[in-house]
Amino acid sequence: MSNRILLIAHAPLAQALAQCAAHVFPDSGEHLMALDVAASADPVACLQEAQAMLDHSHSGPVLVLSDVFGATPHNIAQELAKRRASTRLVAGVNLPMLLRALCYRHEELDSLVARAIAGGSQGIMQVTQNTPQNQNTRAHDQDRSHHQQ
């Protein structure tokens, strides 16, 4: 069975990420759901909507990805995760994280969480104009070399 992925983020980010993912993985629709939280949205109503989205889709494990830790969409996601078994929550979603999660959605949920986090952090790098494409510096590589000095 495949894990489902639910994006909960400030509007219009969740839907935008889902559309980008569908461009790369056209078959992701049945495994990927998105809930945009508008600035004026009622958090209780959003929580109910997220719950309904999960209730109407196939049962099974769920990876919830939120955008900003501590913000309203994340708090909604956190409450949802508390109420559901086999649910994990990761904050700080970006497109590389989502694509990695979709690639490995068939793995065990805890392994999927680790893959998603790695994909998100590995997708962040400093790109310079004079560096060959395969030698751009990733942010975590800079931190590692800084700590080794």
C-alpha positions in Angstrom: 0.0 0.0 0.0 1.2 3.5 -0.8 1.4 6.4 1.7 -0.8 9.4 1.0 0.7 12.9 1.2 -1.3 15.9 2.4 0.0 19.4 1.8 -1.3 22.1 4.2 0.2 25.5 3.6 -0.6 29.2 3.2 -2.7 29.9 0.1 -1.8 29.4 -2.7 1.3 27.3 -1.9 -0.3 23.9 -1.3 -2.2 23.8 -4.6 0.8 25.3 -6.5 3.1 22.6 -5.1 0.6 19.9 -6.0 0.3 21.2 -9.5 4.1 21.2 -9.9 4.3 17.7 -8.6 1.5 16.6 -11.0 3.6 18.0 -13.8 6.5 15.7 -12.9 4.4 12.7 -11.6 1.1 12.7 -13.6 -0.1 9.7 -11.6 0.3 11.4 -8.2 -3.3 12.6 -8.0 -4.7 9.7 -6.0 -1.8 9.9 -3.5 -1.5 13.7 -3.1 -4.0 16.1 -1.5 -3.6 19.9 -0.9 -5.2 22.3 1.4 -4.6 26.0 1.0 -5.2 28.0 4.2 -6.3 31.6 3.4 -5.4 34.4 5.7 -9.0 34.8 6.7 -9.7 31.1 7.1 -11.2 29.6 10.3 -8.6 27.1 11.6 -11.4 24.8 13.0 -13.1 24.7 9.6 -9.7 24.0 7.9 -9.1 21.2 10.3 -12.5 19.7 9.5 -11.8 20.1 5.8 -8.4 18.3 6.1 -10.1 15.5 8.1 -12.7 15.2 5.4 -10.1 15.0 2.7 -8.4 12.1 4.5 -11.7 10.4 5.3 -12.9 10.5 1.6 -9.6 9.1 0.2 -8.1 5.6 0.7 -7.2 4.6 4.2 -3.6 4.1 5.2 -0.6 6.0 6.4 -0.4 9.8 5.7 2.6 12.1 5.5 1.5 15.7 6.2 3.8 18.4 4.9 3.3 22.0 6.1 5.1 25.2 5.1 6.1 27.1 8.2 6.6 25.6 11.7 4.3 27.3 14.2 2.2 29.1 11.6 -1.6 28.5 11.3 -1.4 25.9 8.5 1.2 24.0 10.6 -0.9 24.2 13.7 -3.8 22.7 11.8 -1.6 20.0 10.5 -0.3 19.3 13.9 -3.8 18.9 15.4 -4.7 16.6 12.5 -1.7 14.4 13.1 -2.5 14.2 16.8 -5.9 12.8 15.9 -4.9 10.2 13.4 -2.9 7.0 13.8 -0.2 6.4 11.2 0.3 10.1 10.4 3.6 12.0 10.4 4.1 15.7 10.1 7.1 17.5 8.5 7.4 21.3 8.4 9.3 23.4 5.8 7.9 21.8 2.7 9.6 22.7 -0.6 9.3 21.2 -4.1 12.4 18.9 -3.8 10.9 17.6 -0.6 7.6 16.9 -2.1 9.1 15.2 -5.2 11.3 13.0 -3.1 8.3 12.0 -1.0 6.3 11.1 -4.1 9.2 9.0 -5.4 9.4 7.0 -2.2 5.7 7.0 -1.2 5.7 3.1 -1.2 8.3 2.9 1.7 7.4 2.6 5.3 6.1 5.9 6.7 9.1 6.6 9.0 11.5 5.9 6.1 9.4 8.2 3.9 9.8 11.0 6.5 13.6 10.6 6.4 13.6 10.6 2.6 11.4 13.7 2.4 13.6 15.7 4.9 16.7 14.7 3.0 15.2 15.7 -0.3 14.1 19.0 1.0 17.5 19.9 2.5 19.5 18.5 -0.5 17.4 20.7 -2.8 18.8 23.8 -1.2 22.1 25.0 -2.5 24.1 28.1 -3.4 24.5 28.4 -7.2 27.3 30.6 -8.5 27.7 31.8 -12.1 31.3 30.5 -12.5 30.9 27.0 -11.0 30.2 24.1 -13.3 26.7 22.7 -12.8 27.8 19.5 -11.0 30.0 21.5 -8.5 27.5 23.9 -7.0 27.7 24.1 -3.2 24.8 22.7 -1.1 24.0 24.7 2.0 24.6 21.6 4.3 28.0 21.0 2.6 29.1 24.6 3.6 28.0 24.0 7.2 29.8 20.7 7.3 33.1 22.2 6.0 32.7 25.2 8.3 32.4 22.9 11.4 35.4 20.8 10.3 37.8 23.9 10.4 
